[in-house]
Structures are given as C-alpha cells and as structure tokens.
C-alpha cells in the first residue's frame, strides 16, 4: 500500500507536533513516532510508581558539550 502525504514529520515531540499544526489544514500531514507515546523529551514517565517529567536542554556553548556532540555527529 502506498500513501502519499504533503508533509512527513518524524518525531512527535514539541517541534514535530508544532510543524504538523503549522502545515495548516490544506496539506496532508503524517506524524511518525518511534515510541509508544507523544511528547518527546517534554513528556513524562512513571518510575517506581512516581510520575517524573523528562527535561531536556540543548547543549550550551558555555559548557563545552556542543563540541562533543558535533564530534560524535
């Protein structure tokens, strides 16, 4: 089966969902997510019966991690 869409969004985190909504109702959009939940790094999980928020911050140029991430890419 072949399905055609105007926009394929990879990832159902905040950015992916925003891109899907921003595409507007005049375009066909499909969002694909690798996990069983949406939210990406802005989601939450249950650990030992306690709900915990996932937090993610981009590497900061001040902490030197940017260079490490770029080297790995």
C-alpha positions in Angstrom: 0.0 0.0 0.0 1.4 3.4 -1.0 0.3 6.5 0.9 1.1 10.0 -0.3 1.4 13.0 2.0 2.5 16.6 1.6 4.5 16.6 4.8 6.0 13.7 6.8 7.0 14.7 10.3 9.5 12.4 12.1 9.0 12.7 15.8 6.0 13.6 17.9 7.8 15.9 20.3 7.0 19.6 20.7 8.8 20.6 17.5 7.3 17.8 15.4 3.8 18.5 16.6 4.2 22.2 16.0 5.4 21.6 12.5 2.4 19.4 11.8 0.0 22.0 13.1 1.8 24.8 11.3 1.5 23.0 8.0 -2.2 24.0 8.0 -5.4 22.2 7.2 -4.8 22.5 3.4 -1.9 19.9 3.5 -2.0 16.3 4.3 0.4 15.5 7.2 1.6 12.3 8.8 3.5 12.3 12.1 5.6 9.2 12.8 7.0 8.5 16.3 9.4 5.7 17.3 8.0 5.3 20.8 4.5 4.5 22.1 3.9 8.0 23.4 4.0 11.5 22.2 5.8 14.4 23.8 9.5 13.5 23.1 11.8 15.0 25.7 8.9 17.1 27.0 7.0 14.1 28.1 6.8 12.3 31.4 7.3 8.7 32.5 6.4 6.6 35.6 9.3 5.3 37.6 8.7 3.1 40.6 5.1 4.4 40.7 6.2 8.0 40.7 5.4 10.3 37.7 8.5 12.1 36.6 8.8 14.9 34.0 11.5 14.5 31.3 13.5 17.6 30.9 15.9 18.3 28.0 18.1 21.3 27.4 20.2 21.8 24.3 24.0 21.7 24.8 25.3 25.1 25.8 28.3 26.6 24.2 29.4 27.6 27.7 29.7 24.0 29.0 31.7 22.6 26.1 29.2 19.9 25.3 28.4 21.4 21.9 31.9 20.4 20.6 31.5 16.9 22.0 28.1 16.5 20.3 29.4 17.8 17.0 32.4 15.5 17.1 30.0 12.5 17.6 27.8 13.5 14.6 
